[in-house]
Amino acid sequence: MNRRTIHRIAILILAIIGLAAAGVVALVVTLGGSVLEGESHHDYGVVLIDAPSSTFEHTFHLINESDETIVIESARSSCSCTTAELSAKILEPGDAVDVTTRMTLKASAHRKISVTLALDNDQIHRLWVEAGGRLRQQLRSTATFLRVAPGSSAMMVVWVEVWGDNKNAPEPTLVTPEGVTATFTRWDLQRKGNERQGLPASWSGKIVVEQQAEALPEGAVMTVQYESNEPVIVHLLPPLPPVAPGGSSAEPPPSNG
């Protein structure tokens, strides 16, 4: 092996060592241990979500323990569901900054979001927030109003989320006014649950509502109850009056006398 070959190999080895060192430095800066000190990760655990959404807040407290001034140029989240607000942008040695994060969840799922603080000199500091979201109301319906008619039937669809079981969903309890019956068909599995992703199993089912009475009392409702969840209330409406030729209702107008 001649000297030129040895020299090229030595240069290649030095370049590899340099790249590895740069990677280590970048990793340390990304983790934020050498620039800003403080909590870098917050796990809310399992949180309940109220419709249409719920917001959860956490504040990170970070301290500039270096001997130089640090400028935080921006704070960006990896998801639009999370925002970050800074109490200060210029940190002298020993100064502290509060980074207030707000995570808004709308559906049942596990979310892990990063918040990246871009510092001057091309440095970054990364924070993490995560939560296992669960809808407080597991049962939902296609309609809150259902129009029925004497001697006929109407149908509605309900969905339910079930945690930890892809094989079974208990039937809902149906309560109807006198002169109305409701029959639940069966649950059909729409999506299997995934524990790793924090996803529940999703089931759908049909409810057939039949009216035997000639008329329903004003304000008649049906309730659909699933285990200990708040009941879903469905308002039962009378059929629309027939439409006369010309587009106006055939129902006579109310008398003024």
Secondary structure, DSSP 8 states (H G I E B T S, - for coil): --HHHHHHHHHHHHHHHHHHHHHHHHHHHHHTTTTEEE--EEEEEEEEE-SS-EEEEEEEEEEE-SSS-EEEEEEEESSTTEEEEES-SEE-TT-EEEEEEEEEE-SSEEEEEEEEEEEGGG-EEEEEEEEEEEES--EEES-SEEE--BT-EEEEEEEEEESS-SS-----EEE--TTEEEEEEEEEEEE--BTTTTB-EEEEEEEEEEE-SSS--TT-EEEEE-TTS--EEEEEE-----B-TTSSBSS------
